[in-house]
Amino acid sequence: MNPSVWKRWAAATVATAAVAVAVAGCTTDEFRDAARDAAPTADAETAIAPADLEVAIGLFRRYTGARWRPVTDGRFEIRDESHLKAEVVLRNIRPRRIYSVHLVWIRPDGREMFRRYAEIERHEVRLPEQVAPDSTGMLPADVLASWRDRFDEKTAKKLAARLAGDPQAVAAVHDVVYKKAVDLHYEQRSYDIAAEPVASLDSRLNLSREKERQPGRYYFRVYLDRRLLKEVPFDVEG
């Protein structure tokens, strides 16, 4: 094999193996060194995303006994109990596409502290052809059963109310599922019937004094399909 080709193949193989460890998310305070070092960096190629996809990031802080408040100055103070939360809003989510999103916290030395991984999918739901509500406004039982199997009981009832009132309408269901690398069977799933193609995610970071975090410039990053999409810097003061 040509040496240059072999080097490219070897690099790709190592990267793929490392990502396989990190990609499904993590719920511990610190990733294993190998997974953390293999995480994408700010120099990664810009995510290949739909041109109309919009991403907004909001940071919120909470100290002992306080409520979540927006971080407007980009600064965060380490106290006995202090937590930081990032809220991510993705607009113009397209149907028939799974968005693989990583929410990643980066410490001052550039290494990854913690990540949360989620998959987002927008389902468009309509009544089957020649199906309509009866004289009492009820839909056929088999239609409701199919929605319960596909989503859950609560979502099926909401869809029934939405489409029974407007049989020609198309209802959009946002399916958000968080996953873990340490538990392949773990799924924290939620459904939301939304008129707008908007999905929300969140991730929290514990910066309490007992964690002994180092002061300095931190980053919260959003990756789409393992490529950097957007980042927000903030300063942590001891």
Beta strands, then each sheet from edge to edge (+ up, - down):
strand 1: 54-63
strand 2: 69-70
strand 3: 75-77
strand 4: 82-91
strand 5: 98-106
strand 6: 112-125
strand 7: 171-179
strand 8: 188-193
strand 9: 198-206
strand 10: 216-224
strand 11: 227-237
sheet 1: 2+ 1- 4+ 9-
sheet 2: 3+ 11+ 10- 5+ 6- 7+ 8-
end
